[in-house]
């Protein structure tokens, strides 16, 4: 379930980016997939690493790894595939993916904490 949440958020990030540049999404599925694949592959690799370490991917510390790998490897994959990696894009990608990939984990942590308090 956690990997699905992260992948959906990566797709949302890419869709928002394409829409902000007036690029097609449904009318240009190859273009959309070209935008998505570097970050999706990077997120999958991050989750594979967590699986090997038997870490809880819904927690903040493993989430930091997912975010960092998704950003760094995603940008590297974009670069080697001839896609843009301008400094403003790197900044936006880093901050937006932090908000998305760490944000939902922070909310989940707050909910867990509130439930633990109410149970005691």
Secondary structure, DSSP 4 states (H G I P E B T S, - for coil): -HHHHHHHHHHHHHHHHHHHTT--SSTTHHHHHHHHHHHHHHHHHHHHHHHHHT--TTSHHHHHHHHHHHHHHHHHHHHHTT----HHHHHHHHHHHHHHHHHHHHHHHHHHHHHHHHH-
